[in-house]
Amino acid sequence: MLCVLAPVGGAAAEDAVSESDRFFLDEAAAACRSGDFPAFLWPFANSRLVRERYTAPAVGSGVEGSAREVPANRYLAADDFPVVMIDYSYVTGASARRFDAPGGGDPGQLVTVQVEFNTASTGTERVDWVPGRFEPGEGDGPGTLIEKTGPGGYLIFRPTADCWQLTDDIRNPARAR
């Protein structure tokens, strides 16, 4: 039996990177170089490989008030990032996964979210997100939020030497009906 070992991160690993992930990695790196956080969130939200590269070693995760710090590998393994961009609009990650699943594909399954970017004086970026119903506006994007349809949450990205890294993914508690 012949066994060939290839170094992790070497040519063999590069070959395993999809064209889509390579594109998103390049987009994330360009956003980092230009200091454009909204442009960074798009590839981060849409590529697991980008999330792996730009996630802190531990992530505060869970419902606000009871969130716990978990190792990055456990956070990433849950594959539960809350937002994904599809056609110029952010949607919930859960609805995007249903849309992409076998038997999915109905755009009516997608739950659009409003995202709001806030930058602290320290360079920390906070992304507040909330699912809702929107009144179409002019141009790209979901339009004007007219009704919140779920609890949403927020993401915290702290600056690093050359980019940002996700440090917190906090979900708002669901309201009692």
C-alpha positions in Angstrom: 0.0 0.0 0.0 1.4 3.4 -1.0 0.6 6.4 1.2 1.4 9.9 0.0 1.4 12.8 2.5 0.8 16.4 1.4 1.3 19.3 3.7 -1.9 21.0 4.9 -2.1 24.4 3.2 0.1 23.3 0.3 -0.7 22.7 -3.3 -3.1 19.8 -2.5 -5.2 22.0 -0.3 -5.1 24.9 -2.8 -6.5 22.5 -5.5 -9.4 21.7 -3.1 -10.5 25.3 -3.0 -13.5 25.9 -5.3 -13.5 28.7 -7.8 -16.3 30.3 -5.8 -14.3 30.2 -2.6 -11.2 31.5 -4.3 -13.3 34.4 -5.6 -14.7 35.1 -2.2 -11.2 34.9 -0.6 -9.9 37.4 -3.1 -12.9 39.7 -2.5 -12.4 39.5 1.3 -8.7 40.3 1.0 -9.4 43.3 -1.3 -12.0 44.6 1.2 -9.4 44.2 4.0 -6.8 46.1 2.1 -9.2 48.9 1.4 -10.7 49.0 4.9 -14.2 48.5 3.4 -16.1 46.5 6.0 -19.5 46.3 4.2 -17.6 44.9 1.2 -15.9 42.4 3.6 -19.2 41.1 5.1 -20.5 39.9 1.7 -17.7 37.3 1.1 -17.6 36.5 4.8 -21.3 35.7 4.8 -21.2 33.7 1.6 -18.1 31.5 2.0 -17.4 29.0 4.8 -13.7 29.2 3.8 -13.6 33.0 4.3 -15.4 32.5 7.7 -12.7 29.9 8.6 -9.9 32.3 7.8 -11.4 35.4 9.5 -13.0 34.0 12.7 -11.4 34.5 16.1 -10.1 31.4 17.9 -13.2 31.6 20.2 -16.6 33.1 19.4 -19.2 34.4 21.7 -22.3 32.6 20.5 -25.9 32.1 21.5 -28.8 34.1 22.8 -28.2 37.5 24.3 -27.9 37.3 28.0 -26.8 33.6 28.0 -24.2 33.5 25.2 -21.1 31.4 25.8 -17.7 31.5 24.3 -17.1 28.5 22.1 -14.0 27.4 20.2 -14.0 28.5 16.5 -14.0 25.0 15.2 -17.2 24.2 17.1 -18.9 27.5 16.1 -18.0 26.9 12.4 -19.0 23.2 12.5 -22.5 24.3 13.4 -22.8 25.9 10.0 -25.3 28.4 11.3 -24.0 31.8 10.1 -27.1 34.0 10.4 -27.0 36.0 7.1 -26.2 35.3 3.4 -26.3 37.7 0.5 -28.4 36.7 -2.5 -29.1 39.1 -5.4 -28.1 42.3 -3.6 -30.1 41.5 -0.4 -29.2 39.8 2.8 -31.4 36.9 3.8 -31.4 34.6 6.8 -28.8 31.8 6.6 -31.5 29.3 7.6 -33.8 30.4 4.7 -30.8 30.3 2.2 -30.0 26.7 3.3 -33.7 25.7 2.7 -33.6 27.4 -0.6 -30.4 25.5 -1.6 -31.6 22.1 -0.3 -33.0 19.5 -2.6 -36.6 20.4 -3.3 -35.9 24.0 -2.5 -35.3 26.8 -5.1 -38.5 28.8 -4.4 -37.5 32.4 -3.9 -40.5 32.8 -1.7 -38.6 30.6 0.9 -36.0 33.4 1.3 -36.4 35.6 4.4 -34.9 39.0 3.7 -33.1 40.8 6.5 -32.1 44.4 7.2 -28.5 44.9 8.1 -27.1 48.0 9.8 -23.4 48.6 10.1 -21.9 50.5 13.0 -18.2 51.3 13.6 -16.8 52.0 17.0 -13.9 54.4 17.5 -11.7 51.3 18.2 -12.4 50.0 14.7 -14.7 47.3 16.0 -17.6 46.7 13.6 -21.1 45.7 14.7 -23.6 44.3 12.2 -27.2 44.4 13.5 -29.6 42.2 11.5 -33.3 41.6 11.7 -35.6 39.7 9.4 -38.6 41.6 8.0 -41.1 42.5 5.4 -39.9 45.3 3.1 -41.5 47.8 0.8 -39.6 47.8 -2.5 -37.4 50.8 -3.0 -35.5 52.2 -5.9 -32.3 50.4 -7.0 -30.8 47.3 -5.5 -31.5 45.9 -2.1 -34.6 44.9 -0.2 -36.2 48.4 0.2 -37.7 49.9 3.3 -38.3 47.7 6.4 -42.0 47.9 7.2 -42.3 45.1 9.7 -39.9 43.0 11.7 -40.8 39.3 11.4 -38.2 37.7 13.7 -35.8 38.5 16.5 -32.5 38.9 14.6 -29.3 39.6 16.3 -25.9 41.1 15.9 -22.3 40.2 14.9 -19.1 41.8 16.3 -15.9 41.9 14.2 -12.8 43.2 15.9 -9.9 44.7 13.9 -6.7 42.7 13.4 -3.4 43.8 12.1 -4.6 43.6 8.5 -8.4 42.9 8.5 -11.3 42.0 10.9 -12.3 38.8 12.6 -15.6 37.6 13.9 -15.6 37.5 17.7 -19.4 37.4 18.5 -22.6 36.0 16.9 -25.4 37.0 19.3 -29.0 36.2 18.6 -31.8 38.2 20.1 -34.3 36.2 22.3 -37.5 35.3 20.5 -40.5 37.2 21.8 -43.4 35.4 23.4 -46.5 35.4 21.3 
